[in-house]
């Protein structure tokens, strides 16, 4: 089963284009981001969560500010649905 991070890695390798990356991430069914409150918080990463979008945006510069905002809004709206 492919994860959101797998899609990001495919884009990083040039296997899919920017528009395809954004299209897929806009509709991805993200898993919750579980966090603890300890020293290792920054090390926690869930491959099939919104963490993948953050990684694509911050670390890899694969997304524009507008892309990130649109994906975040879509993910937030999806999370609000029952």
C-alpha positions as CSV (number, residue, x, y, z in Angstrom):
1,X,0.0,0.0,0.0
2,X,1.4,3.4,-1.0
3,X,1.7,6.1,1.6
4,X,1.6,9.8,1.2
5,X,5.4,9.8,1.8
6,X,5.8,7.4,-1.0
7,X,4.1,9.8,-3.3
8,X,6.4,12.6,-2.1
9,X,9.4,10.5,-2.7
10,X,8.2,9.7,-6.3
11,X,7.9,13.4,-6.9
12,X,11.4,14.0,-5.5
13,X,12.8,11.4,-7.9
14,X,11.0,13.0,-10.8
15,X,8.7,10.1,-11.4
16,X,5.6,12.3,-11.2
17,X,5.2,16.0,-11.9
18,X,4.3,18.9,-9.6
19,X,0.7,19.0,-10.8
20,X,0.2,15.3,-10.1
21,X,1.8,15.6,-6.7
22,X,-0.5,18.4,-5.7
23,X,-3.6,16.7,-7.1
24,X,-2.8,13.5,-5.2
25,X,-2.0,15.3,-1.9
26,X,-5.2,17.4,-2.2
27,X,-7.3,14.2,-2.0
28,X,-5.2,12.0,0.2
29,X,-6.9,10.3,3.2
30,X,-4.3,11.2,5.8
31,X,-3.9,9.2,9.0
32,X,-3.8,11.1,12.3
33,X,-0.5,12.5,13.4
34,X,0.1,11.0,16.8
35,X,2.4,13.0,19.1
36,X,3.8,12.5,22.5
37,X,5.0,15.1,24.8
38,X,8.6,14.2,25.4
39,X,12.2,14.8,24.2
40,X,11.7,12.7,21.0
41,X,8.7,14.7,19.7
42,X,10.7,16.1,16.7
43,X,11.7,12.5,15.7
44,X,8.1,11.2,15.3
45,X,7.0,10.9,11.7
46,X,3.9,9.1,10.3
47,X,4.5,8.3,6.6
48,X,0.8,8.4,5.8
49,X,0.0,11.5,7.7
50,X,0.2,15.2,6.9
51,X,3.8,14.9,8.0
52,X,4.6,13.9,4.3
53,X,3.1,17.2,3.1
54,X,5.2,19.2,5.6
55,X,8.3,17.3,4.5
56,X,7.6,18.0,0.8
57,X,7.0,21.7,1.6
58,X,9.7,22.5,4.2
59,X,12.5,20.0,3.5
60,X,12.2,19.3,-0.2
61,X,10.7,22.5,-1.5
62,X,8.4,20.5,-3.8
63,X,5.3,22.7,-2.9
64,X,4.7,26.4,-3.2
65,X,3.1,28.4,-0.4
66,X,-0.2,28.3,-2.3
67,X,0.0,24.5,-2.8
68,X,0.6,24.0,0.9
69,X,-2.2,26.2,2.0
70,X,-4.7,24.5,-0.4
71,X,-3.6,21.0,0.7
72,X,-3.8,22.0,4.4
73,X,-7.3,23.4,3.9
74,X,-8.5,20.3,2.0
75,X,-7.0,18.0,4.7
76,X,-8.6,20.1,7.5
77,X,-12.0,19.9,5.7
78,X,-11.7,16.2,5.2
79,X,-10.8,15.7,8.9
80,X,-13.9,17.7,9.9
81,X,-16.2,15.3,8.0
82,X,-17.7,12.4,10.0
